[in-house]
Amino acid sequence: MNTEQPSDREYIVEYIDGPLAGESERRYLVRGEYDDEVTAVAAVEGLESQFAYTAADTREINGQLHVRYRFDAPDSDPVEADAEDNRANDSDFR
């Protein structure tokens, strides 16, 4: 009989800063380990962007592993839209 619980295979990702600050999600452990780095895709100002995060620390809450991740700006897409792109979009509506 398998006594492994879902919490033994999953962990909670907590984004502590950057564009996804305050968000969380579940991810699967790989060979019993959490990821040192994760990538998340999210829409910012209507533009889909890819954001990199690095593990900062871990804690266990009610038997569930939680890993807190810090934003890695150099390895992420820019958060702010390019001013030139905004001017081009503005001219489309004139």
C-alpha positions in Angstrom: 0.0 0.0 0.0 1.3 3.5 -0.9 1.3 5.8 2.1 2.8 8.8 0.2 0.6 11.9 0.5 0.2 14.6 -2.2 2.1 16.9 0.1 5.1 14.5 -0.1 5.3 15.2 -3.9 4.4 18.9 -4.0 5.6 22.2 -2.5 4.2 25.7 -2.3 6.1 28.4 -4.2 5.8 31.9 -2.6 6.9 34.9 -4.7 8.1 37.4 -2.2 9.0 40.3 -4.5 9.0 41.4 -8.1 6.0 41.4 -10.4 4.5 38.3 -8.8 4.9 39.5 -5.2 2.3 37.9 -2.9 1.3 35.2 -5.4 1.8 31.5 -4.7 1.4 28.2 -6.6 1.9 24.5 -6.2 4.8 22.7 -8.0 6.0 19.2 -8.0 9.2 18.1 -6.3 11.6 16.5 -8.7 13.4 13.5 -7.1 12.3 14.8 -3.8 13.9 18.3 -4.3 12.4 21.7 -5.0 13.8 23.9 -7.8 16.5 26.3 -7.0 15.2 28.5 -9.8 11.8 28.8 -11.3 10.3 30.7 -14.3 6.8 32.0 -14.4 4.8 33.6 -17.2 2.4 36.4 -16.4 0.7 39.3 -18.2 1.9 42.8 -17.2 0.1 45.7 -18.7 -1.4 43.3 -21.2 2.0 42.0 -22.3 2.9 38.4 -21.6 6.3 38.3 -19.9 8.6 35.6 -18.5 10.0 36.1 -15.0 12.9 34.3 -13.2 13.0 33.7 -9.5 15.6 32.2 -7.2 15.0 30.2 -4.0 15.6 32.3 -0.9 14.6 30.0 2.0 12.2 27.2 3.0 9.9 26.5 5.8 7.3 23.8 6.7 3.8 24.8 7.5 1.3 22.1 8.6 3.6 19.4 7.1 3.8 21.2 3.7 7.0 22.5 2.3 7.0 26.2 1.4 9.8 27.7 -0.7 10.1 31.5 -0.9 11.5 32.9 -4.1 13.2 36.3 -4.9 12.8 38.1 -8.2 15.8 37.8 -10.6 15.4 40.9 -12.7 18.5 40.4 -14.9 17.3 37.0 -16.1 13.7 38.2 -16.6 11.8 40.1 -19.3 11.6 43.8 -18.7 8.6 44.7 -16.5 7.9 48.1 -18.0 6.7 48.5 -21.6 9.1 50.1 -24.0 8.2 53.9 -24.5 8.6 53.5 -28.2 6.0 50.7 -28.3 3.6 52.9 -26.4 4.0 55.7 -28.9 3.4 53.3 -31.8 0.2 52.0 -30.1 -1.1 55.5 -29.4 -0.8 56.5 -33.1 -3.1 53.5 -34.0 -6.0 55.2 -32.2 -5.7 58.7 -33.7 
